[in-house]
Each structure stands twice: as structure tokens, then as C-alpha cells.
């Protein structure tokens, strides 16, 4: 198990101590369907899975490059898009640990990579909570992982306009973050299609790559400095920008919170000529390049591109 911070309560934070292992999202669970992921080392993607296939269990490296968007090998489209009702709960099953983000797909997820523009919007995050046992969000996932199912669930904002998005969930490993470029990010992306949504546009978000820099306070940090007596931790990627936790700054969920593992989730909408929530309709959708981003050791992001 990897100890890191979790960005988003769509995903991903835990206690900083040691590394337990690398991994990937094993299942994406909606209210109606459980989708398995192709193993990172399988010869080909799963044709029935909306989870973008990785090519390694290892971290996205360098985290200043395009691998940070959806993980190493994960910037290629999956074969299907999972229908998800706005306001419903989705779950990432990491087996041993997890994280997530959400970003919008410009012209449909089949042609969207999310590697440029401020299209990732943070919608959830979870970090270090001194009053909780265990204090790091990632540790909660780790506990479930002991039975083979380390899960983290998030609620999709009910106000999110209909359309296709990429939900990005990640874990941030801080076990060697005291060294420059030592932080380890483990992003995974799932293609989803929001149904029954609202009409609140996504704000401009952040870019992946670009949002994380080697000297950021929450990326270059000695893990042992975060403790019950010194719980302050700056979660990378800025505040939650969309949803109930927008611009969160509380000790438990905000940019000042800390945890051992971080996960985030992001989504990106795809443009659709028949959709009433396209960017061309400013009353119901975010403009091109806008993204919803959420983070708190567990991070969830939405990134709309119409």
C-alpha cells in the first residue's frame, strides 16, 4: 500500500509513513453496473470497460508531463462510456488503494485526452484529519484493501449538465516527497456520460500537466512533519471549485488538510450538437477548456470541453 494524500472525496488521502505498493483502479462501480478494468500489463484494453487502460502499476512520471493527465498509457480513449445519473454515487475500487478526478471531453471522450487547457475542475478532496482514526484518507482505502477491495465513493454533483466527462481519480504518494520530484501520483480515468443533470456551468479549472510543480508545498514535503500536533498540509492543485465543497478550506477537507494518500476525481464533458448543455449555452454549460477540479487527499475533478 502506498501512503500518500487523497484528493477528492471522489477519491483521494492517507497518513504519510511508508510505501506499501503500487496499483491501479480495479473496478468502477455505478448504481447499476460494476465495470472491471483491464490489467495494466494486459495485452489490450477491455472492450466493455469505460476505464482507460494504463501500462504500468507505477506512478505517472514525470508528474510535470502528459502522463499526469490520466496515468501512464491512460491518455487513450476507452471503448465505452458509462452512463451515470447526476447526483448519484460512484465508487472506485483500487483493490488496495484509490484516487480520482473529473474532466470534460471537448468533442466526445473518444477524441479527448485532456492534456492541454484549464479543463480539470476539482470537485472533492480529502486529506489528513487529526481527529480521525486513521487520520489519512488513503489509510481508509488501505483498510478496505486488506479484503481485496479498497474503495472510495463520491457523489456526482446533481447540477452538472448532461454530457460526456472523464472522471479522474488519483492517489498521491508522499513517502519520498522530501526529495525533489519524489512525490508519486497515481491517476486513473473513467469515461462517463451524465444523465438527468442540471444547468450549472463548470468554472475554469487547472491543467494536467501544469497544475503540479516540483516545489509546490504539498508536493515537496517531509511526510513526518504532518502529525496530530502539526496537521497543516497544503493539498496540491488548488481548492475545490465545483459542488458542495467548492473552495473548501476547512481543516478536514480544504487546502490546509493533510493525509497520507491523496485522490482526486475530474470529469470532462464532450461536445454534442444535440446537447442543450454545450458550451455554446452559457446558462447551462461551461465554456471550452473549462474544468471542474476537486482535491483533498482524495480528489475529484470534472473537466468540461464543449
N, C-alpha and C positions, 0 to 999 in steps of 0.2 A: 504494500500500500504506500502510496506517495502522500506525504504530509505537505499540504500547501494551503492556499486560500481558495475558497469557492466563490465565484462571482455569480450573483443572481440567485434568487430563490427559484429560479427556473433552473437553477443549477447553482452553482458552485462555491465552505471554507473550513479548514481544519486547523489543528494545533501544529505548530512548527516544531519538528523534532528530528525525525529521520525518514528515510525513504523506504517504502515497503514494496514498491514495484511500479511498473508502467502498465498501460492498458488502453482500453477504448470503450465506447458505449456498445453494449451487447444487444440491448433491446430498446425500442421506442414504443411507449405504451399510451394509447389514446383511450377515450371512453368506450370505444367499440372494438379496437384491434390492437394486438401486440405484434410489432414488426421486428423481426430479427435483423441483425447487421451481418454483413459478410465479414469474416475474419480478415484482419489487416494483411495477413500473409496468404490469403486465398488467391487463387489464380485469377479470379474475375469477380465483379460485383454480384450481389444477389439481385436478380431481375425483379423480385417482388418487394424490394426494400426501398424506402424513401431516405435511408441513411447513407450519406455519401461515404464511399469506401476509402479507408486510409491505407497506407502502405507500410506502416510501422506502428508498434505499440509505444514507441519513443515520443519525446516531446517535439513540438514544432520548432525547428531550428534552421536558421536563426530566427528569433521571435520578431526581428525587425524586417523579415522578408515575407513573401507571399504565403508561406506555409502556415503563418499565424491565422490566416483567414478561416480556414476550415480544417486545418491539420495537414500533415504531410500526405500528399496524394488525394486530399479531400476536396480539391477545387474543381473536380469533375462531377458533372450532374449525375444524380441517381436516376434510375429508370422510372420511378413513380413519385407522385406527390400525395402525401397522406392528408385526407380531409380531417379538419379539426374545427369543432364548434367554438366560436368566440365565447369567452367566459368559462370554458371547460378546463379541466386539469389534465396535463400531460406529464408523463414520467419518463425519466432517463434511467435506465438500469445499466450501471457500469460493471456489474459483477463485483468489483472490489472498491471502485470509487467513481465520482462523476463531476460534470460541469456543463454549462450551456449558454448560448447566445441566440438572438433572432435578428435577421436582416431581410429586407425586401428584395424581390427579384425584379429587375428592370423590365424584361420582356418575357417573363416566364423563367422558372428555375432551370429549365433545360439549357438556357443560354446565359445564365447569370453566375458569375464567380465571386463577386463582392470584393475584389482585390483593389478597387480604387473608389475614391469618393467617400464622403462622410455619411455612409449609408447604414452604419450599425448603431442602433439605439438600445441603450441599456434599459431593461425593464425590471430586473431583480438582481439582488446580490446578498450574500451572507458572509460574515467574517468571524472574527474572534469575539465571543461573548463570555466575559469573565465569570458571570453568574451561572453559566450553563455547564452541565456535565454531560459529555465532554465540551470544552469551550470552542473548539474549532469545528466549523461546518463539515469539513471533509471527514472529520472523525465520526460524524453521524453516518455518513455514507460507508465508511470503513466498517462500522459495526454491522451494517446490513450485509456487507461483503463477506463477512465470516460465514454466512449461509449461502454464499454464491450470488447474492442479489443486493448490491449496494445501490439503492435507489434515491433519486431526488425528484420531487414533483414540483411543478409550477402551474400557476393559473394563467391562462392566456387572457390578456385584457379584453373585456367584453366590448370595449369601444373601438377595437381595432377593425378597420374597414376590411371587407371581403377581398380576397385575392391570394396570390401565392407568396409565400415567405420562406426564408431559410431561418430555422431556429438553431442557434449556435450555443452549444453548452461546452464549458471548459473547466478544467482544473488547473490551478497554478501551483506548481511545486516550489516551495521556498527552502528546501533542505540545504541547498548550496547557494542560496541567494545572496550570501555575504560576499560572493565573488562577482566581479563584473561579468554580465551575461550568463550568470549562473542560474537564474530563475528558469523554471521549466513549465511551459504552457502545453496543455493537452486539450485542444479544441476538437469538437465533433459537430457536424452539421446535419440537420434533418430537413428535408423539403416538405412543407406543409401548405395546405390550402384552407384559409379561413372561410367559414360559412356562418351565416347568422350574425355577422359582425355589426359594428356601429359606424360612426362617421367622424371620428376624431382623428385628425391628421397626425402623423408622426412628425416630430421635430427633426431638425438636423442632428446628426449623431457624431460618431467618430469613424475613423478609417482603420481598416486592418489590411495591410500593415500601416503603421503610423501611430496608433494610439498608445503603444507601449515603447518606451525608450529605456536603454540600459541603466540610466541614472535616476529613473523615477523612484520616489521614496518607497513605494510598495513593491518595487521590483529589485532594487539593490538594498538589502536589509539583512541584518543578522537575526535569524529566527529566534534565538534565545532571548532577544531583548523584549519580545512580546510576552507578557505574563499577566497574572491576575492583578499585580500591583502596578503594571505599566501596560494596559490593554490597548493603547492607541496604535492603530495601524491604518495606513492610507491605502485603500483599495485602488489599484490602477484602473485607468480608463474613464475616470470622471464619475459623476453621480448618476443615479437612476433618472432618466429623462421622460419616461412614459409609464402610465399605470398608477396604481395606488401608492407606490413608493417613490414617485417622481421626486428628484432632487433630495433623496434621503441623506440625512447627515447624523442620524441617531447613533449612539454608541453601539447599538446592536446591528443595525443594518446599513448605516451610512458610510461615507468615505473614511470615517475615522475608525470604523470597526476593524477587527482583525480576526484571523483564523488560520488554521494550518493549511487548508486547501481552499482554492477558490474555484468557483464555477460560474459560468455565465451563459446566458441564452440570448440569441438575437434572431430576428426574423426579417426577411426581405420580401416585399410584395412584387409580384410580376405584373407587368402591364398587360391589360386585356381590353381590347376595343369595346367589348360588351360590358365591361365592369363600370359600375357607377361610382366606384371609389378610386378611380385612376387619378394620377397627379394633376391631370387637366382640370379636375374638380377640386378646387382648393378648400371647399367646405367639407369634403369628406375624405380626403387623402393627402398624404404628404407629397411634396414635390420630388422630382427626380433627384436621386442621390441622398435623400434623407433616410435616416436610420434610427431605429429605437434601440437603445442600449441600456442594459441594466447590469449592476455588478455588486457583489458583497460576499466575497469569498466564494459565494455561489452567485453566478451572474447570468442574467437572461437578457438577450438583446433582440430587438426587432429592427430590420433594415428594409425600408420600402423604396423601391425604384420603379417608377411607372413610365 
